[in-house]
Amino acid sequence: MTQPVDPKRRSYWLKTLHEWHWISSAVCLIGILLFSITGITLNHSSQIEARPVVVSTKAQLPPALIAEIAHVAGDTKAPLPESLRTWIESSMDLPVGERIAEWSDSDVYVSMPRAGGDAWLSIDRASGEVEYERTDRGWISWLNDLHKGRNTGAAWNWFIDVLAIACIVFSLTGFFLLQLHARQRPLTWPLVGLGFVVMLLIVILFVH
C-alpha cells in the first residue's frame, strides 16, 4: 500500500527545487541562448559562406637580435628569447607571450591560433626578416569557436564547465519538479519518454 505523502515534506521539496531551478536557470539563461544559436550556426557551417580576411605584416630584425637567435639550436621547440619578444611586441604591436616556437636551421615559426581565425609568425634566421599573417574568418566562425571552446583560453573553458554544471542542476531540478507535479499532469512522463525515444531513434536510424 502506498504511503501518503507528507504535505510539509512535499512543500519543502517544492520550495527547494523551485529555488534551485530558478537560480540555475538565471545563471544558464544567456549561456544557453548563446550555445543554442551557435549550435545552429555550427550545424550549418558548411552552408554559411565565410570570406576570410588575411592581413600580412613584415618587419626587419636589428643585427643584435639576428646574432642572438643564431646561437639557438635548430630542430627544437622553445619560447622566443625575452629580448626578441619585447622587440616584436613594441615594434609590431604583437603580443607573443610564452608561446612555443618551432626552431629550424633556417627559420623560427610561431603558431598563433585564435578563435574565429588563425595567425602565425615566421622569422628568417639568416636575413632577420619577420613575417606575420593573421586570418579572420568572420564573426560566425568566431561564435562557432566559442561553442567548441577552440583557441578561446582557460577562462572561457572554465566558463563552459561552470555553465555545464549549472545546466545539469537546471535539468535535474526540472526532472524532480516534473516528478512532483506528475500526478496532476498525466502527460508528463509520456512526453519525457517521447523526447528520449525520438533522440534514440534518430541516433539508431540516421547516425552512422
Backbone bond lengths (Angstrom), bond angles and torsions (degrees), N, CA, C in turn:
res aa  C-N    CA-C-N  psi(-1)  N-CA   C-N-CA  omega(-1)  CA-C   N-CA-C  phi
1 M - - - 1.468 - - 1.534 109.07 -
2 T 1.329 116.83 131.89 1.455 120.99 -178.26 1.518 111.41 -72.14
3 Q 1.334 115.74 130.35 1.455 120.51 178.78 1.529 110.25 -75.40
4 P 1.338 117.55 137.17 1.468 119.98 178.20 1.526 111.21 -63.99
5 V 1.317 115.80 144.03 1.462 120.52 -179.28 1.519 110.37 -78.62
6 D 1.320 115.63 130.02 1.463 120.57 178.70 1.534 108.66 -65.65
7 P 1.340 119.09 119.73 1.475 121.36 -177.78 1.520 112.67 -58.46
8 K 1.346 117.03 -37.69 1.471 119.81 -179.16 1.534 110.68 -67.01
9 R 1.333 115.36 -41.40 1.460 119.24 179.47 1.531 110.52 -66.27
10 R 1.332 116.15 -42.47 1.466 120.16 178.71 1.521 110.68 -62.49
11 S 1.328 115.51 -41.67 1.462 119.99 179.86 1.527 110.73 -64.46
12 Y 1.339 116.38 -37.78 1.472 120.36 179.39 1.521 110.47 -63.74
13 W 1.345 116.27 -46.97 1.452 119.91 -178.08 1.527 111.80 -68.16
14 L 1.339 116.49 -36.36 1.462 119.26 176.62 1.527 110.88 -61.24
15 K 1.313 115.62 -45.74 1.459 120.55 -179.26 1.529 111.09 -64.12
16 T 1.346 115.78 -45.55 1.468 120.58 -178.54 1.524 111.51 -64.53
17 L 1.330 115.92 -46.79 1.463 119.67 -178.56 1.527 111.85 -65.85
18 H 1.351 116.23 -39.85 1.463 119.36 177.28 1.533 110.38 -62.03
19 E 1.330 115.85 -40.07 1.459 119.58 -178.63 1.533 110.93 -64.63
20 W 1.344 116.64 -48.11 1.458 120.09 178.76 1.528 111.59 -66.95
21 H 1.330 115.94 -32.01 1.463 119.84 -179.23 1.521 110.85 -67.48
22 W 1.336 117.39 -45.31 1.468 118.17 -177.75 1.521 111.20 -74.54
23 I 1.345 117.51 -32.04 1.463 119.30 177.30 1.527 110.18 -65.27
24 S 1.336 116.12 -48.73 1.467 119.23 -179.94 1.530 111.12 -65.48
25 S 1.338 117.31 -34.24 1.469 119.39 178.95 1.527 110.68 -67.92
26 A 1.343 116.55 -36.29 1.464 119.90 177.88 1.523 110.79 -66.26
27 V 1.351 116.18 -40.30 1.462 120.43 178.55 1.532 110.60 -66.55
28 C 1.335 116.17 -38.73 1.473 121.63 -174.62 1.522 113.90 -82.85
29 L 1.335 117.92 -19.42 1.460 121.50 -165.90 1.524 113.43 -49.97
30 I 1.336 117.18 -59.73 1.463 120.62 -176.13 1.526 110.00 -67.48
31 G 1.342 116.42 -38.85 1.458 120.09 -179.46 1.519 112.00 -64.10
32 I 1.335 116.58 -44.85 1.471 120.13 178.83 1.528 110.50 -63.48
33 L 1.334 116.76 -40.87 1.464 120.07 177.67 1.525 110.89 -61.19
34 L 1.351 116.37 -45.08 1.468 120.63 179.52 1.526 111.02 -62.29
35 F 1.336 116.47 -47.60 1.460 119.69 -176.27 1.529 111.78 -72.11
36 S 1.324 117.49 -25.41 1.463 119.61 174.84 1.525 110.59 -69.92
37 I 1.336 116.33 -44.27 1.470 120.55 178.80 1.519 110.43 -64.74
38 T 1.345 116.47 -46.55 1.466 119.18 -179.14 1.526 111.32 -70.21
39 G 1.331 117.47 -23.73 1.461 119.19 173.56 1.517 111.35 -63.72
40 I 1.342 116.10 -38.41 1.472 120.50 177.59 1.524 110.30 -69.38
41 T 1.333 117.10 -47.30 1.476 119.38 -178.99 1.520 111.27 -65.18
42 L 1.338 117.33 -35.28 1.459 120.65 179.19 1.524 110.89 -70.52
43 N 1.331 116.10 -38.39 1.461 120.45 -179.82 1.526 111.98 -67.16
44 H 1.344 116.00 -25.86 1.469 120.52 -179.17 1.531 111.22 -115.49
45 S 1.319 116.13 28.60 1.472 119.64 -176.14 1.526 112.26 -61.83
46 S 1.342 117.07 -33.21 1.472 119.60 -179.84 1.526 112.17 -71.33
47 Q 1.339 117.23 -19.52 1.460 121.19 -179.03 1.528 112.57 -96.29
48 I 1.326 116.47 -10.47 1.468 120.79 179.83 1.519 108.29 -97.13
49 E 1.303 115.91 115.37 1.461 120.53 -176.82 1.518 111.21 -70.01
50 A 1.314 115.51 130.34 1.463 121.12 177.28 1.523 108.98 -117.50
51 R 1.315 116.44 137.88 1.455 121.69 178.53 1.516 108.92 -118.05
52 P 1.336 116.58 93.65 1.466 119.83 -177.68 1.524 112.05 -61.70
53 V 1.305 115.30 140.45 1.460 122.24 175.74 1.522 107.58 -110.37
54 V 1.328 116.34 121.71 1.461 121.62 -176.62 1.526 109.22 -108.80
55 V 1.334 115.39 128.84 1.463 121.38 177.71 1.520 108.28 -121.10
56 S 1.344 116.62 127.88 1.465 121.40 -179.58 1.525 110.01 -117.82
57 T 1.321 115.44 142.38 1.458 121.89 178.05 1.518 108.90 -135.25
58 K 1.330 116.15 138.75 1.468 120.77 177.44 1.521 110.04 -124.43
59 A 1.332 114.30 150.89 1.460 120.56 178.22 1.524 108.35 -150.69
60 Q 1.330 115.76 173.07 1.462 121.04 -178.32 1.522 109.88 -127.54
61 L 1.341 115.65 124.41 1.462 119.96 178.53 1.523 110.42 -69.82
62 P 1.319 117.64 145.10 1.464 120.50 172.64 1.530 110.08 -69.94
63 P 1.329 118.10 156.16 1.481 121.44 -177.24 1.522 113.98 -55.28
64 A 1.332 117.36 -35.30 1.472 119.65 -178.02 1.520 111.47 -62.94
65 L 1.338 117.15 -39.71 1.465 120.47 179.66 1.527 110.97 -73.74
66 I 1.331 117.44 -33.90 1.467 119.96 176.30 1.520 109.70 -61.00
67 A 1.340 115.20 -42.69 1.464 119.42 178.98 1.526 111.30 -66.73
68 E 1.332 116.86 -34.91 1.465 119.99 -178.28 1.520 111.72 -67.75
69 I 1.337 117.31 -44.48 1.467 118.55 -178.08 1.530 111.90 -76.50
70 A 1.331 117.45 -12.75 1.460 120.32 178.32 1.526 111.44 -67.11
71 H 1.333 117.00 -22.36 1.466 121.01 -177.89 1.521 112.30 -84.73
72 V 1.341 118.14 -9.11 1.467 120.78 179.87 1.520 109.02 -81.03
73 A 1.319 116.10 130.47 1.472 120.68 -178.11 1.520 110.73 -66.31
74 G 1.329 116.19 146.30 1.448 120.94 176.48 1.519 112.01 -79.27
75 D 1.317 115.81 174.01 1.466 122.77 179.46 1.534 111.36 55.21
76 T 1.342 115.47 48.90 1.454 120.49 178.73 1.523 109.61 -144.30
77 K 1.321 115.82 167.95 1.459 121.41 177.26 1.519 108.56 -126.35
78 A 1.320 115.67 121.79 1.469 121.02 -177.77 1.516 108.86 -161.99
79 P 1.350 117.61 154.23 1.474 119.72 177.41 1.525 111.14 -64.36
80 L 1.308 115.19 160.41 1.462 119.99 175.52 1.520 109.77 -67.98
81 P 1.340 117.98 147.38 1.472 119.87 175.42 1.531 110.85 -58.23
82 E 1.316 115.67 150.41 1.473 120.02 -175.70 1.520 111.86 -58.57
83 S 1.331 116.91 -40.35 1.467 120.11 -179.51 1.525 111.12 -63.14
84 L 1.332 116.53 -37.75 1.464 120.42 179.11 1.528 110.75 -69.84
85 R 1.331 116.75 -41.40 1.470 120.23 177.96 1.522 110.41 -61.83
86 T 1.321 116.37 -42.81 1.468 120.82 179.95 1.520 110.95 -61.31
87 W 1.346 116.44 -42.97 1.465 120.05 179.89 1.525 110.82 -64.46
88 I 1.333 117.29 -44.75 1.469 121.07 -179.57 1.532 110.43 -62.63
89 E 1.335 116.85 -42.94 1.459 120.13 -178.16 1.522 111.53 -66.89
90 S 1.317 117.91 -35.91 1.470 120.59 -178.82 1.522 112.63 -83.82
91 S 1.328 117.59 -39.06 1.464 120.99 -176.27 1.522 113.24 -83.11
92 M 1.339 116.51 -34.32 1.455 120.03 -175.05 1.533 112.42 -112.96
93 D 1.337 116.19 0.12 1.474 121.16 -178.42 1.533 110.19 52.70
94 L 1.324 114.40 48.66 1.457 120.94 -173.78 1.535 109.49 -130.20
95 P 1.339 118.17 105.09 1.466 120.09 179.37 1.532 111.42 -74.42
96 V 1.308 116.78 108.99 1.464 121.71 -179.40 1.520 111.15 -90.05
97 G 1.330 116.66 -38.52 1.456 120.73 178.70 1.524 112.14 67.16
98 E 1.325 115.61 -148.23 1.458 121.97 -176.76 1.528 112.39 -95.42
99 R 1.298 117.14 26.31 1.463 119.85 -179.65 1.536 110.25 -60.84
100 I 1.324 114.90 144.20 1.456 120.61 178.46 1.522 109.70 -79.75
101 A 1.317 115.94 128.84 1.464 122.10 178.97 1.525 109.50 -102.72
102 E 1.325 115.23 150.52 1.460 121.79 175.77 1.533 108.28 -99.57
103 W 1.330 115.08 113.78 1.459 121.15 -176.87 1.526 109.88 -98.31
104 S 1.305 116.50 125.87 1.463 121.78 171.08 1.535 107.62 -119.96
105 D 1.323 116.56 178.00 1.468 118.73 -179.89 1.522 112.17 -68.21
106 S 1.339 116.63 -23.26 1.473 119.27 -174.71 1.528 113.44 -103.80
107 D 1.329 117.98 -30.84 1.461 118.73 -176.09 1.524 111.84 -151.69
108 V 1.323 113.60 174.50 1.463 122.81 175.87 1.527 106.86 -123.58
109 Y 1.325 116.14 129.13 1.471 119.87 -176.19 1.518 109.25 -123.63
110 V 1.340 116.12 128.93 1.459 121.79 178.59 1.524 108.51 -120.51
111 S 1.314 117.12 116.65 1.459 121.68 176.41 1.528 108.52 -83.47
112 M 1.341 116.27 131.37 1.465 121.33 -176.43 1.528 110.03 -131.10
113 P 1.341 117.22 62.83 1.473 119.20 -179.27 1.518 111.23 -63.61
114 R 1.321 115.86 150.35 1.456 121.65 -177.61 1.518 109.23 -145.69
115 A 1.320 115.75 158.60 1.461 120.00 177.33 1.524 109.71 -63.68
116 G 1.329 116.09 131.30 1.449 120.60 178.51 1.511 114.71 78.24
117 G 1.315 117.46 11.47 1.457 118.76 -179.63 1.509 112.02 178.51
118 D 1.323 114.78 -157.54 1.456 120.81 -178.38 1.519 108.04 -152.89
119 A 1.323 115.70 163.88 1.462 120.14 177.07 1.524 108.65 -160.53
120 W 1.313 115.51 153.83 1.467 120.38 175.82 1.524 109.83 -152.80
121 L 1.331 113.69 157.49 1.460 121.76 179.82 1.525 107.83 -129.22
122 S 1.319 116.20 132.81 1.461 120.63 -179.70 1.529 109.38 -130.03
123 I 1.328 115.33 136.71 1.470 121.13 179.61 1.521 108.91 -125.36
124 D 1.308 116.56 122.10 1.464 121.53 175.13 1.528 107.64 -77.96
125 R 1.334 117.35 118.58 1.461 120.80 -173.69 1.532 112.42 -72.03
126 A 1.314 117.21 -24.02 1.469 119.46 -179.16 1.526 111.74 -83.71
127 S 1.334 116.51 -48.87 1.463 120.74 -175.50 1.529 113.18 -91.18
128 G 1.333 116.65 -22.86 1.459 119.92 -177.41 1.513 113.56 82.03
129 E 1.336 116.89 10.31 1.462 119.80 178.43 1.535 109.88 -72.60
130 V 1.327 115.41 131.48 1.464 121.56 -179.80 1.524 107.92 -112.47
131 E 1.327 115.64 130.21 1.460 120.32 178.36 1.521 109.24 -127.82
132 Y 1.317 114.57 130.38 1.475 120.91 178.25 1.520 108.41 -123.85
133 E 1.338 115.55 134.47 1.462 120.22 179.11 1.524 109.45 -132.77
134 R 1.327 115.63 131.25 1.467 121.92 178.88 1.521 109.53 -123.03
135 T 1.334 116.17 132.61 1.460 122.07 178.13 1.519 109.16 -115.13
136 D 1.323 115.89 126.04 1.465 122.05 178.08 1.526 108.24 -113.19
137 R 1.353 116.75 117.49 1.464 120.71 -176.61 1.524 113.43 -95.76
138 G 1.316 118.01 8.94 1.457 120.48 175.49 1.518 113.57 100.27
139 W 1.342 114.54 167.68 1.460 119.42 -172.79 1.524 112.53 -72.74
140 I 1.339 118.50 -26.91 1.467 119.82 177.75 1.527 109.75 -67.87
141 S 1.322 116.72 -42.03 1.458 120.65 175.90 1.524 110.37 -63.13
142 W 1.335 115.91 -37.26 1.463 120.94 177.75 1.528 110.58 -63.27
143 L 1.339 116.99 -44.70 1.462 120.81 177.82 1.528 111.28 -64.20
144 N 1.333 117.01 -39.32 1.460 120.37 178.17 1.528 111.61 -62.33
145 D 1.331 116.12 -39.11 1.470 119.46 177.67 1.524 111.31 -68.98
146 L 1.338 117.27 -33.08 1.467 119.51 173.27 1.522 110.00 -61.16
147 H 1.325 116.87 -42.04 1.462 121.48 -179.96 1.525 110.63 -61.16
148 K 1.322 116.74 -41.21 1.465 121.28 -177.25 1.529 112.62 -85.67
149 G 1.327 117.21 -11.79 1.462 119.46 -174.73 1.519 111.80 68.80
150 R 1.331 116.54 30.19 1.471 121.55 -175.93 1.518 109.98 -89.90
151 N 1.322 115.80 119.70 1.467 122.43 177.96 1.532 111.98 53.86
152 T 1.332 116.14 41.92 1.472 120.53 -177.19 1.526 113.23 -110.18
153 G 1.316 118.12 -6.11 1.460 120.47 177.18 1.515 113.46 90.62
154 A 1.326 114.23 166.23 1.471 120.85 -174.36 1.529 112.05 -66.46
155 A 1.337 117.71 -38.37 1.470 120.30 -176.77 1.523 111.35 -61.76
156 W 1.338 117.24 -43.75 1.470 120.33 179.12 1.524 110.65 -67.56
157 N 1.336 117.61 -37.69 1.464 120.33 177.82 1.524 111.22 -63.08
158 W 1.313 116.76 -38.96 1.470 120.48 175.19 1.524 110.71 -64.53
159 F 1.338 116.30 -40.01 1.466 119.86 178.09 1.525 110.84 -60.63
160 I 1.339 117.08 -42.46 1.467 120.91 179.04 1.529 110.23 -61.08
161 D 1.339 116.81 -42.23 1.468 120.52 179.64 1.525 111.23 -63.14
162 V 1.342 116.36 -45.24 1.472 120.31 -179.98 1.525 110.15 -64.65
163 L 1.338 116.52 -41.03 1.459 120.42 178.28 1.526 111.01 -63.33
164 A 1.331 117.05 -40.14 1.462 120.80 178.82 1.526 110.90 -62.79
165 I 1.334 116.92 -41.89 1.470 120.46 178.21 1.528 110.32 -63.70
166 A 1.342 116.42 -43.27 1.470 120.15 178.85 1.526 110.59 -63.01
167 C 1.343 117.50 -37.08 1.471 120.75 178.01 1.528 110.85 -66.73
168 I 1.340 116.70 -36.98 1.463 120.23 177.55 1.522 110.39 -64.15
169 V 1.346 115.97 -43.99 1.473 120.07 177.39 1.525 110.24 -61.75
170 F 1.330 116.56 -43.85 1.465 121.53 178.94 1.533 111.07 -59.56
171 S 1.337 116.17 -44.02 1.468 120.44 -178.43 1.524 111.86 -69.02
172 L 1.334 116.88 -44.09 1.467 120.13 -178.01 1.521 111.85 -67.36
173 T 1.339 116.86 -41.89 1.466 118.86 177.68 1.522 110.59 -65.71
174 G 1.344 116.39 -35.88 1.463 119.32 175.08 1.513 111.84 -63.95
175 F 1.344 116.13 -38.85 1.468 120.39 178.78 1.534 110.69 -62.30
176 F 1.327 117.26 -45.97 1.461 119.73 -178.64 1.531 111.93 -71.05
177 L 1.329 117.08 -30.30 1.460 119.48 173.72 1.525 110.60 -66.85
178 L 1.328 116.73 -38.37 1.468 119.83 174.21 1.531 110.68 -59.81
179 Q 1.324 115.06 -41.21 1.462 119.29 -179.94 1.525 111.84 -62.82
180 L 1.325 116.42 -40.61 1.462 120.26 -179.36 1.525 112.12 -69.93
181 H 1.341 116.82 -29.76 1.462 120.55 -178.06 1.528 112.73 -97.97
182 A 1.317 117.21 -0.95 1.468 120.47 -171.75 1.520 113.21 -61.49
183 R 1.330 117.47 -32.73 1.470 119.63 -178.55 1.524 111.52 -63.80
184 Q 1.322 116.97 -36.02 1.461 120.40 -179.66 1.528 111.88 -86.05
185 R 1.338 116.68 -10.16 1.468 120.45 -177.37 1.526 108.25 -131.01
186 P 1.335 118.22 86.89 1.471 122.26 -173.71 1.531 114.48 -59.99
187 L 1.317 117.69 -24.61 1.469 119.51 -177.56 1.532 113.26 -82.26
188 T 1.338 116.82 -0.45 1.469 120.41 -175.10 1.523 112.40 -54.99
189 W 1.330 116.67 -60.96 1.470 119.29 -174.69 1.526 113.24 -72.66
190 P 1.332 120.24 -34.81 1.467 118.35 173.14 1.526 113.04 -58.89
191 L 1.340 116.90 -38.78 1.462 119.72 179.11 1.527 111.19 -69.91
192 V 1.337 116.85 -40.20 1.467 120.08 176.15 1.522 109.84 -61.68
193 G 1.331 115.89 -45.79 1.465 120.00 178.53 1.510 112.30 -62.54
194 L 1.350 116.76 -38.18 1.462 120.75 179.10 1.519 110.82 -61.84
195 G 1.332 116.18 -43.01 1.463 119.67 178.55 1.521 111.68 -60.13
196 F 1.336 116.50 -40.55 1.461 120.04 179.53 1.527 111.35 -69.71
197 V 1.337 116.78 -44.15 1.473 121.06 -177.21 1.524 110.98 -64.80
198 V 1.330 117.43 -42.14 1.471 120.60 179.06 1.524 110.03 -60.12
199 M 1.339 116.96 -47.26 1.460 120.43 179.07 1.524 111.04 -61.34
200 L 1.344 116.95 -43.49 1.460 121.14 -178.68 1.527 111.44 -64.30
201 L 1.331 116.99 -42.22 1.462 120.67 -179.81 1.526 111.68 -64.96
202 I 1.329 116.64 -40.42 1.473 119.77 178.42 1.524 110.14 -62.27
203 V 1.355 116.04 -42.59 1.468 119.72 179.37 1.527 110.37 -63.47
204 I 1.327 117.53 -45.30 1.474 121.71 -177.01 1.519 111.72 -68.69
205 L 1.331 117.44 -42.49 1.467 120.42 -171.29 1.520 113.99 -90.69
206 F 1.339 118.01 -30.57 1.463 118.85 -170.45 1.530 115.11 -120.81
207 V 1.326 118.05 -13.53 1.454 120.24 179.61 1.521 109.16 -98.00
208 H 1.332 117.21 119.11 1.462 121.17 -176.24 1.523 109.72 -124.95
